[in-house]
């Protein structure tokens, strides 16, 4: 045994799909990889990509003198929601 009792096939599948989306996979690519017929199901894995876009936007805002917030503020905002 690995001692990772809470790691199930579903957890591994979700993690893999999330990482795939984070790497920039389109909804269609996620659908194909996971065998989904519905865009709605595939969009479930795009949450990480959306969060990453928020962090990047805040980081770019920091280059403008912090007028758009910071990456740490984006992380705090995301954790609160």
MODELLER restraints for C-alpha pairs under 7 A, 6 or more apart:
rsr = mdl.restraints
at = mdl.atoms
rsr.add(forms.Gaussian(group=physical.xy_distance, feature=features.Distance(at['CA:17:A'], at['CA:30:A']), mean=6.87, stdev=0.5))
rsr.add(forms.Gaussian(group=physical.xy_distance, feature=features.Distance(at['CA:17:A'], at['CA:45:A']), mean=6.21, stdev=0.5))
rsr.add(forms.Gaussian(group=physical.xy_distance, feature=features.Distance(at['CA:18:A'], at['CA:45:A']), mean=5.02, stdev=0.5))
rsr.add(forms.Gaussian(group=physical.xy_distance, feature=features.Distance(at['CA:18:A'], at['CA:46:A']), mean=6.88, stdev=0.5))
rsr.add(forms.Gaussian(group=physical.xy_distance, feature=features.Distance(at['CA:18:A'], at['CA:48:A']), mean=6.38, stdev=0.5))
rsr.add(forms.Gaussian(group=physical.xy_distance, feature=features.Distance(at['CA:21:A'], at['CA:30:A']), mean=6.99, stdev=0.5))
rsr.add(forms.Gaussian(group=physical.xy_distance, feature=features.Distance(at['CA:21:A'], at['CA:45:A']), mean=6.40, stdev=0.5))
rsr.add(forms.Gaussian(group=physical.xy_distance, feature=features.Distance(at['CA:21:A'], at['CA:46:A']), mean=5.76, stdev=0.5))
rsr.add(forms.Gaussian(group=physical.xy_distance, feature=features.Distance(at['CA:21:A'], at['CA:49:A']), mean=5.97, stdev=0.5))
rsr.add(forms.Gaussian(group=physical.xy_distance, feature=features.Distance(at['CA:22:A'], at['CA:48:A']), mean=6.08, stdev=0.5))
rsr.add(forms.Gaussian(group=physical.xy_distance, feature=features.Distance(at['CA:22:A'], at['CA:49:A']), mean=4.81, stdev=0.5))
rsr.add(forms.Gaussian(group=physical.xy_distance, feature=features.Distance(at['CA:27:A'], at['CA:39:A']), mean=6.68, stdev=0.5))
rsr.add(forms.Gaussian(group=physical.xy_distance, feature=features.Distance(at['CA:27:A'], at['CA:42:A']), mean=5.90, stdev=0.5))
rsr.add(forms.Gaussian(group=physical.xy_distance, feature=features.Distance(at['CA:27:A'], at['CA:43:A']), mean=6.33, stdev=0.5))
rsr.add(forms.Gaussian(group=physical.xy_distance, feature=features.Distance(at['CA:30:A'], at['CA:42:A']), mean=5.86, stdev=0.5))
rsr.add(forms.Gaussian(group=physical.xy_distance, feature=features.Distance(at['CA:31:A'], at['CA:37:A']), mean=6.62, stdev=0.5))
rsr.add(forms.Gaussian(group=physical.xy_distance, feature=features.Distance(at['CA:31:A'], at['CA:39:A']), mean=6.89, stdev=0.5))
rsr.add(forms.Gaussian(group=physical.xy_distance, feature=features.Distance(at['CA:31:A'], at['CA:42:A']), mean=5.41, stdev=0.5))
rsr.add(forms.Gaussian(group=physical.xy_distance, feature=features.Distance(at['CA:36:A'], at['CA:42:A']), mean=6.67, stdev=0.5))
rsr.add(forms.Gaussian(group=physical.xy_distance, feature=features.Distance(at['CA:54:A'], at['CA:74:A']), mean=6.63, stdev=0.5))
rsr.add(forms.Gaussian(group=physical.xy_distance, feature=features.Distance(at['CA:55:A'], at['CA:71:A']), mean=5.20, stdev=0.5))
rsr.add(forms.Gaussian(group=physical.xy_distance, feature=features.Distance(at['CA:55:A'], at['CA:74:A']), mean=5.73, stdev=0.5))
rsr.add(forms.Gaussian(group=physical.xy_distance, feature=features.Distance(at['CA:58:A'], at['CA:68:A']), mean=6.12, stdev=0.5))
rsr.add(forms.Gaussian(group=physical.xy_distance, feature=features.Distance(at['CA:58:A'], at['CA:69:A']), mean=5.47, stdev=0.5))
rsr.add(forms.Gaussian(group=physical.xy_distance, feature=features.Distance(at['CA:58:A'], at['CA:70:A']), mean=4.84, stdev=0.5))
rsr.add(forms.Gaussian(group=physical.xy_distance, feature=features.Distance(at['CA:58:A'], at['CA:71:A']), mean=5.03, stdev=0.5))
rsr.add(forms.Gaussian(group=physical.xy_distance, feature=features.Distance(at['CA:58:A'], at['CA:74:A']), mean=6.46, stdev=0.5))
rsr.add(forms.Gaussian(group=physical.xy_distance, feature=features.Distance(at['CA:59:A'], at['CA:70:A']), mean=5.63, stdev=0.5))
rsr.add(forms.Gaussian(group=physical.xy_distance, feature=features.Distance(at['CA:59:A'], at['CA:71:A']), mean=5.15, stdev=0.5))
rsr.add(forms.Gaussian(group=physical.xy_distance, feature=features.Distance(at['CA:61:A'], at['CA:67:A']), mean=6.09, stdev=0.5))
rsr.add(forms.Gaussian(group=physical.xy_distance, feature=features.Distance(at['CA:61:A'], at['CA:68:A']), mean=4.48, stdev=0.5))
rsr.add(forms.Gaussian(group=physical.xy_distance, feature=features.Distance(at['CA:61:A'], at['CA:69:A']), mean=5.96, stdev=0.5))
rsr.add(forms.Gaussian(group=physical.xy_distance, feature=features.Distance(at['CA:61:A'], at['CA:70:A']), mean=6.66, stdev=0.5))
rsr.add(forms.Gaussian(group=physical.xy_distance, feature=features.Distance(at['CA:62:A'], at['CA:68:A']), mean=6.68, stdev=0.5))
rsr.add(forms.Gaussian(group=physical.xy_distance, feature=features.Distance(at['CA:62:A'], at['CA:69:A']), mean=6.29, stdev=0.5))
rsr.add(forms.Gaussian(group=physical.xy_distance, feature=features.Distance(at['CA:62:A'], at['CA:70:A']), mean=5.49, stdev=0.5))
